[in-house]
Amino acid sequence: MRRILQILLLFVLCYNYSCVPPEDEILTEINLDLNDKQLQKIYTFQDQAQVDSLLALFEHPDPTYRYSAAMAMASIRDAKTMKNLAGLLTDRVQKVRTAAAYAIGQMGVPEGEQFLIDGFDSADTLGLYKASNGAILEAIGRCGNEQSLQFLSTIQTYTAQDTALLEGQAWGIYRFATRKMAIPEGTNRMVEFVKNTSFPNSARFVAANYLYRAKNISLDSVQVQTLAQLLEKEEDPRIRMTTAIALGKSKQAAALKALTSQFAKEQDYRVKCNILRALGNFPYAEMQGLFFELIANSNKTLAKCASSFFVEHGESRDARVYWRKARDLGNFETKLNMLKAANRHMPAVYEEYKWLINNDLKLIYQDTTNLVYHRAEALRGLAEFSWNYKYLNDQIITSKNPILRTAAMEGIASIISNPKFDANFGVSRTRVKTEIVAMLSNYMELGDAGVMAIAAGVLANPKLNLKEAYTNSSFLFLAKRSLALPQETETLYAIEKAIAYFDDKEYEPKQPKFNHPFEWKQLEGVTTNSKAIVETSKGNFTLQFYPLDAPASVANFIKLSQQGFYNDKTFHRVVPNFVIQVGCPRGDGYGSLDYTIRSEVPLRHYDDGGYVGMASAGKNTEGTQWFVTHSPTPHLDGNYTIFAKVVEGMDVVHKIQVGDTIESVKLLL
């Protein structure tokens, strides 16, 4: 009898666990493998936006394919699939739920809110679905209303151990803020997050970014004091750099004291840059001494940040000082900023000094031995004296270099967009405006993508109301027909927006038609450990690919690198403590090749420096340009493809300046 019972018990155990026939197994693991043919099909469906084929996979017994199909929808963003995605919010596999929540949030439409609320597992007392519940909270921030924001802001039940839920709450409130929705309760909750050092840094970091990015929020004196103390003691530089901006926005005396104190001992130049930006909110007279000292700093990025202070916040009484100091500076970018500041703030009555400043800028521009980007910056400096508009126009018409033409066009745009336009030209304002209006329509005939895009942007600016100066918009339609597509899609968008403005219509850009399928053979041998060494004029940095997140972007980068496309390309854009950008054939940011690739936006956050993303003019407009972040940039999440991360050589990334070049890219596949 005992033997029979043992056999029966063994049978029960075998039936419940190890001996279930394979066809009846319930799969719960997600296994992403680039060699998986079904997974390759899903990536291809995503690349070609084959929505129906992806929806059919929502019922697949393997969660790997349900997950991948849902994640594909996050990039495609077809709002008609929300109801189907909502069905996956109750999937037995948490990662599938998470992917569905993310995809619904990516749609960014109000209808998604109720699906997400219904999908939140409030009965999850065992915490089995904390991650997916957290993803739902973040997704609500992308599409919810103020009532949901109020609810999200007042949740107090999550403990320090509820990492995923705390992150979800913080991200949700942050996402509301990026949609220009912020309430005092949300701000209070985010201050609580930042100051509570027992909370995970991943959540505190998000809260600090909220305080940095949210518009029209106010901090009381107690909160400012809390953040001031935090700035001094915080170990995470990501939190220090965002807390600095938040303190600066308060404009309180306690904030000023904390910022100047921290600047003196801060070792991370990125934090120092943000402190300098924050100090721009305080009286010029109290700040000028520090900034004058820093314009000669050996750290070029820090010196550039300091000189930008005088461009933005300088005063006329010191304009001659800016000019004199500019002449003594060896760092060209800082020198040009100080000349720009002098030109902007020098009173018109000092004609002799105006002449000297503009002569210095013209000499820099006309000296062809200077780096072309420095010559371009000199043109932007000349634009600070509005009467240089004719000189800038001549450069647009005669220059053979697109970088210089674009800079001159940016100068014309800044002149006519200046709120002081009438005062700058006095009795001549009507005549000059008429001249510039004629110039703008002429620029649309030049066939230069950069010039045309900037000119169209001026024409579409409702504050300038320039459409009344034209009898019709036929010149815009002619310009549109002249474009080489799809590589000039960014210019197309600018012109179409101007046409819509002239016709009193709302503008919604049409995405480029699918034109560049990627082939899986380009990814042969590629794994999640595959890397590329980017050899630059400042040294090397190594990036590691994310082929499971962005296979088409990785394939595109590999193919271009193998062709030598990136060799000798310049870093045409460097924004201190933000990004370095490269890959433009024109060198001014308006160039590409004759194709576009699809946006691929996996569930990743730009929550650290070193992420490598694709530059974009809108959904599915990516091509050859890419960037590397200096520091966290979570406002880019969900809109800019992340296809790699720098794993070695971030010190080189931080050294790169405008005009530095890629010498070669070596692939380690």
C-alpha positions, 0 to 999 in steps of 0.5 A, spaced: 500 500 500 505 504 501 509 503 495 502 504 491 501 511 494 509 513 493 507 511 485 501 515 485 505 521 489 510 521 484 505 521 478 502 527 481 508 531 481 511 529 475 504 531 472 504 538 475 512 539 473 517 536 469 513 531 465 508 535 462 508 534 454 512 540 450 506 541 446 502 543 453 507 547 456 506 554 458 512 558 456 514 564 460 521 566 458 523 571 453 529 569 449 531 574 444 536 571 439 538 575 433 538 568 429 531 566 431 528 567 424 521 568 427 524 574 431 527 576 424 520 576 421 518 581 427 523 586 426 522 586 418 514 587 420 516 593 424 521 596 419 515 595 414 510 597 419 506 591 417 501 592 423 496 586 421 502 581 421 504 584 428 497 583 431 497 576 429 503 575 433 499 577 440 496 571 440 502 567 439 504 561 445 511 564 445 511 570 450 518 572 446 514 574 440 508 577 444 513 581 447 517 583 441 510 584 437 508 589 442 515 593 442 514 594 435 508 597 436 511 602 440 516 604 434 510 604 429 505 608 434 499 606 430 493 608 435 488 603 432 492 598 435 491 600 442 485 595 444 489 590 441 495 592 446 490 593 452 489 585 451 496 584 453 496 588 459 493 582 463 498 577 460 501 572 464 508 574 463 510 581 466 515 583 460 509 582 455 505 587 460 510 592 460 511 592 453 504 593 452 504 599 457 510 602 453 507 602 447 500 604 449 504 610 452 508 611 446 501 613 442 500 619 446 493 619 445 487 620 451 484 614 449 490 610 452 489 612 459 483 608 461 486 602 458 492 603 462 488 604 468 484 598 467 490 594 466 493 596 472 493 590 477 491 593 484 490 586 486 498 584 486 499 583 493 505 579 492 508 584 488 509 579 482 507 585 477 511 591 480 515 592 474 509 592 469 505 596 474 510 601 474 510 601 466 503 603 466 504 609 471 509 612 466 505 611 460 499 614 464 504 620 464 504 620 456 497 620 455 493 622 462 489 628 464 490 632 470 485 628 474 490 622 473 496 627 475 493 629 481 492 621 483 499 620 481 502 625 485 499 623 491 500 616 492 504 615 498 504 608 499 510 605 496 516 604 500 523 604 499 523 597 497 518 598 491 523 600 486 519 599 480 513 602 483 517 608 485 520 609 478 514 609 475 510 614 479 516 619 478 517 617 471 509 618 470 509 625 473 515 627 469 512 625 463 506 629 465 511 635 465 514 634 459 507 635 456 507 642 460 502 639 465 505 640 472 501 641 479 504 643 486 502 636 489 507 633 483 512 638 485 512 637 492 512 629 491 518 630 487 522 634 492 520 628 497 523 623 492 529 627 491 531 628 498 529 621 501 536 618 500 533 611 502 529 611 495 533 608 489 537 613 486 533 611 479 527 614 482 531 620 485 534 621 478 527 622 475 525 627 480 531 631 480 530 631 472 523 634 473 525 639 477 530 641 472 525 641 466 518 642 469 515 649 466 512 654 471 513 651 478 515 654 484 519 652 490 518 655 497 524 657 501 524 650 505 524 646 499 530 651 496 533 649 503 532 642 502 535 642 495 541 646 497 543 641 502 542 636 498 547 639 492 552 639 497 552 632 500 549 628 494 554 623 491 550 622 484 553 627 479 546 626 475 542 629 481 547 634 482 547 637 475 539 637 475 538 640 482 543 646 480 538 648 475 532 647 479 535 651 485 537 657 479 530 657 477 528 659 484 532 665 484 533 665 492 538 667 496 539 661 499 540 658 492 545 662 490 549 661 496 549 653 495 551 654 488 557 658 488 559 654 494 558 648 490 562 650 484 568 652 488 569 645 490 565 641 484 570 636 480 565 634 475 565 639 469 558 637 467 555 639 474 559 646 473 556 647 467 549 647 469 551 651 475 553 656 471 547 656 467 543 656 474 547 662 476 545 666 470 538 667 473 541 672 478 543 679 478 549 680 473 553 685 478 554 679 483 556 674 477 560 678 472 567 677 476 566 669 477 564 669 469 570 673 467 575 669 471 572 663 467 572 665 460 580 663 460 579 656 464 583 651 461 577 647 460 574 649 453 567 647 455 567 650 461 570 657 458 565 656 453 559 656 458 562 662 461 562 666 455 555 664 453 553 668 460 555 674 457 552 673 450 545 672 454 546 676 460 551 681 458 550 689 459 552 695 455 556 698 460 561 692 459 561 691 452 567 694 451 570 690 456 568 684 452 571 686 446 578 687 449 578 681 453 576 677 446 582 680 443 586 676 449 583 669 448 586 663 445 580 659 445 577 661 438 570 659 441 570 663 447 573 669 443 567 669 438 562 668 444 565 674 447 566 678 440 558 676 439 557 679 446 560 685 445 557 686 438 550 685 441 550 689 447 555 695 445 550 701 444 549 704 437 552 711 439 559 708 440 560 707 432 568 707 433 567 700 437 562 697 433 566 698 427 572 695 431 568 689 433 565 688 426 572 688 423 575 683 428 569 678 426 570 680 419 577 678 419 576 672 422 571 670 417 575 672 411 581 668 413 580 662 410 586 658 414 581 659 420 577 653 421 570 653 417 566 652 423 570 658 427 568 662 420 561 660 421 561 663 428 564 669 426 558 670 421 553 669 427 557 674 431 556 679 425 548 678 426 548 681 432 549 688 429 543 688 425 545 693 419 550 687 417 544 684 414 546 686 407 553 683 408 550 676 410 546 676 404 552 677 400 555 670 403 549 666 402 549 668 395 556 667 393 559 662 398 560 655 396 561 652 403 554 650 405 556 651 413 558 658 411 551 659 407 547 656 413 550 660 418 549 666 414 542 664 413 541 663 421 544 670 422 539 673 417 533 669 421 536 672 428 536 679 425 528 679 422 526 675 428 529 680 434 524 683 438 528 689 437 528 689 430 524 696 429 528 699 434 535 697 431 533 700 424 529 706 427 526 710 421 529 705 416 525 699 419 520 699 413 525 699 408 529 694 411 524 689 412 521 689 405 528 688 403 529 682 407 522 679 405 524 679 398 531 676 400 527 670 404 523 668 397 529 669 393 533 664 398 527 659 396 530 658 389 537 657 391 536 649 392 540 649 398 537 645 403 539 648 410 538 656 407 531 654 405 529 650 411 531 656 415 528 661 411 522 657 411 522 657 419 522 664 419 516 665 414 512 660 418 513 664 424 506 667 426 509 672 431 513 675 425 506 675 421 510 675 414 505 672 410 501 679 409 508 681 405 507 676 399 501 676 394 501 669 394 505 662 396 507 660 389 514 660 391 514 656 396 510 650 392 516 651 387 521 650 392 518 644 395 518 641 388 525 642 387 527 638 393 531 631 393 527 626 397 527 623 402 534 626 404 531 633 404 525 631 408 527 636 414 527 642 409 520 639 406 517 639 413 519 646 414 517 648 407 510 645 408 509 648 415 510 655 412 505 653 406 500 651 412 501 657 415 500 661 409 494 657 408 491 658 415 491 651 416 494 646 422 500 642 419 501 635 421 508 632 417 507 626 413 512 621 414 517 619 409 515 613 405 518 606 406 524 606 402 530 603 405 529 595 407 535 593 411 538 586 410 539 581 415 546 579 412 548 586 414 548 583 422 551 577 420 556 575 426 553 581 430 551 580 438 550 584 444 557 584 445 559 587 438 563 594 438 566 599 434 572 603 435 571 610 433 578 613 432 577 621 432 582 627 432 582 627 439 583 620 441 578 614 441 572 611 444 568 605 443 561 604 443 557 597 444 551 596 439 544 594 442 542 590 436 536 587 439 533 594 440 535 597 434 537 592 429 536 597 423 540 602 426 545 598 427 545 595 420 545 602 417 551 604 422 555 598 420 554 598 413 556 606 413 562 604 417 564 599 412 564 603 406 568 608 410 562 614 410 564 616 417 571 617 415 573 625 415 566 627 417 566 633 422 563 633 429 558 639 426 554 640 433 557 640 440 552 643 445 556 643 452 553 638 457 548 635 452 551 632 446 556 631 440 553 630 433 556 627 427 555 624 420 552 630 416 555 630 409 554 637 408 557 639 415 552 643 417 546 638 420 542 639 414 545 633 410 544 626 409 544 620 403 538 618 399 534 614 404 531 614 410 531 609 416 525 607 421 525 610 428 526 604 433 525 606 440 525 601 445 524 601 452 530 604 454 531 611 458 537 616 456 538 616 463 546 616 463 551 619 459 554 616 453 548 613 449 549 613 442 542 615 438 540 617 431 539 624 429 532 625 427 527 631 424 521 627 426 519 620 426 522 615 421 527 621 418 533 618 421 539 617 416 546 618 417 547 623 423 548 620 430 550 623 437 553 621 443 550 624 450 555 628 455 550 626 460 542 624 462 537 627 457 531 623 458 527 628 455 529 624 448 526 618 451 521 615 446 523 619 440 530 618 439 533 611 437 538 609 442 542 604 438 549 603 442 552 606 448 560 608 449 563 603 454 570 606 453 573 613 452 568 617 455 573 622 456 575 623 449 567 624 448 568 630 453 574 633 449 571 633 442 569 640 440 566 643 433 570 641 427 574 635 430 573 629 426 572 622 425 578 618 422 576 612 421 571 607 425 573 600 426 568 594 427 569 589 432 563 584 430 
